[in-house]
Amino acid sequence: MPRIGLLVNPTSGGGRGRLVGAKAIDRFAAAGFEVVDLSAGTAAEAEAKARSAAAANQFDALVVAGGDGTVHLGVNVCADANLPLGVIAVGTGNDIARTIGLPLLDDDSAISAIIEGFEKPKSIDLVQGQTSEGNFWFAGTASAGFDALVNARANRWSWPKGPSKYQLAMLFELASFKSIDYRVRINGKQREFKAMLCAVANAPAFGGGMLIVPSADIVDGKLELFIVHKISRLELIKIFPKVYKGAHVDHPAVEIIQADEVLIESGNMPVYSDGEFVGHAPLTAKVHPGKLKVVGAR
């Protein structure tokens, strides 16, 4: 009997996570799966529970139900344990699920896709990062710049929900923001510049559908270094709306560099990955082609 470890964020999707979790348990059991419930009161407790169960070989694949933060947790557990990951996307952003080709905000379809595709997972690239807090894995992006500061501010707010929170936080952060001095090493070559932000992208989007690197491909064995060089605050505000269609890439301040490994030094700048705080710079990032198997992906 195949075994699924199920980890649910009960608060995701405005509280839908709890209902989705109960439904998932029933449907997986009806389909002949043994289900190990790994949910807990906090994300840290759930991660510890999942890691302990993985080390004890208690499940064959981990399924997470939630948003990008919950997926980030699942990615790290599965990458370290070399286990497949399934995602029931019920968050507000769902950038990673969208990139992988998973059903969005449709838990019935997501559960069906996992059941039907359990024996034929899809391999995707992951990036291994390192900050002041140690090593971590990510499927989407990691940034140490203006967008990380915005993320930090947005995470302190309980309202509004969804992408609008990020947009409002950006306007507040911009009021006092100054360009950052960066020193980066790209595939062993050193560069220094002033910029508004510097991010490592394994996937095209972050922040609820912002296409920062439209050309990024989660299965091409490469990562992209995304840079917005120093510009005025007004110019940054003018560029920002274009990011939802990827039209910002033609701006002369925008630079995208494909690489295998990068190092970003930017003082003690906070680093956020897939919306989660992962430490402070310096940030190193190295792509690992085909590192993660995903069940239910198209």
N, C-alpha and C positions, 0 to 999 in steps of 0.2 A: 504493500500500500504506500503510494507516494505521500510524503509528509511536507506540510506547509507551516512555516512559522509566520504568524500574523501579528503585525505591529500596527496599531491604530492610534492616530492622533484624534482624540475624541472632540477637540475644539475646532478642528479644521472645517472649513466650509460653513462657518457660523453655527457649529454644533452638529452638522450632518455626519461627521466622522463616526460618532458613537453608533448611529443607526446603520451606517454602511458596514461597520465592523460586525455587528450582529447578523446582518444579511449575508456577509461574506462567509462567516463561520457556517451558517446553515447551507449555503450553496456549495461550498467546497466539500463539506461532509456528505452532501447528497450525491456529489460527483465521485465519491470514493476516496477522498483525501483525508488523511489524519491531520487535524489542525492543532497546532500548539500556540496558544494565546500568549503573546509576549508584551502586551500593552501594560503600561504602568502609569503612575500618577504624574511623572515628569519625563521629559525627553531623556535626561541623564539616566534615570532609573530604567527606562525602556531600553536604552542602548546597552546598559550593563546586563540586563536580562537577556537580550538578544545575543550578545557576545558570549555569555556563559552557555546558553543553549547551543550556539553554533560550535563552541569548543567541545561540547559533550555529544556532538553529532545527533542532535535531536530533531533536525529538519533537513530537507533536501533543497529547499528554496525559501527565501524570505519574501513575504509580500507586505508592503507598507501601504497604508491608506492615509492620505493627508496631502499637504502641499509640498513645495520645494524643500522646505526645511526638513520634513519627514523623509523625503526622498534622499536628501543629503545624508541623513543618518543611515538610511538603508544602504546607500552606496558604500559608505565607509565600513559598515559591518560586513557586507558581502565581498568587497575587494580584499579585506584582510583575511577572510575565511575561505575565499575562493568558492563562493556559492552564487547561484543565480538570484536575480532580483525581479520581483513583480511589483507593479505600481497600480493602485486604485487612486486616480487623481481627483481629489475633492477639495483642493486648496483654492486660493484666490488668484495665484499667478500661474502655477503649473507649467513653467517654462521647460523644465527637463522632460516631463511627460509629453509635451507637445513636440519637442525636438525628436524624441525617440519614436514617435508615431503611435502613442497610446491614446485610448479614448479619454476625452476630457469631460469632467462633470457628468459622467454617465456611468454610474457604478455598475449597473447591470451589464453593460457592454464590456467594461473593464474586467469584471469577474469572469465573464464568458471567454474573453480573450486569453486570460491566464489559464483557465481550464483547458481550452482547446490548443493553446500553444505551449503547454508545459513541457512537452518532450522535444520541442524545436525552438530553443531560445535564440535570440539574435545577439551577436557580439558587438559591443561598442567600445570606443576608446575612453579611457579615464586619464586624468592628470593627477600626478602625485605632487602635492605642495608641501612646503615647509615654512613655518613662521616661528615667532618667539614661543609659541605654544607647542611646537613639535610638528609631526607629520600628519597629513590628512589627504583624502582623495576627493576629487570633485569631477562631476560630469559636465557642468555648465561653465561658470566663470569664477574668477577670483580677482579682486581688485584692491589696489592700494592708492586711492586718490579721492577726488571729489565725490565720486559715486559711493565710495566706502563711507565717507562722512555722512552723506545723505542717508545711507542705509542705517547707520548708527542712530541718527536722529529719528528716522521713521520707526525703528524698532522700539523707541521709547514712548511712542504714541499708541494709545489703544483705539484711536479714531482719527481719521476715517479709515475704512477698510479698503483693501485692494490696491490697484495701481495709483489711484488718486492720492493715497497717503504718501507714496514716493514722490509724486509730482509736487505736492505741497511742501514736503520736507526739503526738496531741492531749492525752492524759492527762499525758504528760511535760511538754509545753509549758505546760499549764494551771497547773502547780504554782507558777510564778513570774510568770504573766501578769497585767498590769494593763491597764485600759481605755486606749484610744488617743484622743488629741485630733485630731479631724478638722476640716478646713476644705474644703468641697466647693462646686463651682459646677455647678449643674444647669440646662442650657439657659439659661445666663447669669445665673441667680439664685444668690446666695451663701447658704451655711448653715454653721454651726459646731455641733459636738456631740461628746460623748464616746461611744465605741462599742467593741464587742468586735471587730467586723470590718465591712468595707465592700468590696463586690465589684461588678464590672460583669459582667452576664450577658447573653449573646446566645442562650444555650441553657439548658434547664432544669437540667442536672445537671453535677456535677463530682465528683472524688474516688472514682470507681467506683460511681456510681449514687446519689449524694446529691442529692436534688431541691431545691436551694436556692431556685429560682424556678420552681415547676411551671407557671406561666402563660407563661413565656418561649417565644417562637416564633422560630425561626431564619429565617423568611421574612416577618415582619411589618414589616420596615423600622424597628424600634425596638430599643433596648437597655433593660435594667432595672438600676437601682441597688439593690443588696440591702444593707440595713443591719441589724445586730443592735446596738441601743443598749445602753448600759452596764447590766449586770446582774451578780449575784454569780457566782463560779466554780461554785458548787453549782447555781445556776439554769441556767447554760450546759450543765452535764453533764446536767441533766434534759431540756433541750430537744433535745440532740444526737440521741438515737435517733429522734426524730420526723422528722428530715430525710430519712430514706430513703423515707418515704411522703408527704412534703410537708406533713405535719400541723403543722409548726412555724410556718407563716405566720400562724396565728391568735394567736400569742403577742403580747402588747402591746409587747414590745421589738423586734419585727420590723417593718421598714418596707420596702416595695418601691415604687420610683418609676420610671415609664416615662419615657424621655428619648431625645433624639437625640445629645447630646454632654454629657460630664461631665468635670470636673477634680477629682481627689482629692489633697489635700495631707495627709500624715501623717508629717511629719518625714522621716527617712531609712529608712522602713519598706521592706523588700524587697517586690517585686512578682512574683507568679507568675501565669502565664497557661497554661491547659490543662496544668498540672503542670510547666511549664518556667520557670526563672528568667529574667526579662526586664529586670531592673534594679531601681532604687530609685525611690520616690516623689519628686516628684509624678508621678501617672499621669493622662494625658489619654486619653479614649476617644471615638471618633466612629463611628457606624454608617454603613455603606455598603451600601444595599439591593441585593441581587442581584449582589454583587461576584464571587462564585465560582461556577463551574459544576462540578457533581459528576457523574461518570459512574457508573452502576450504582445510583443512589439510587432508592428507591421514592417 
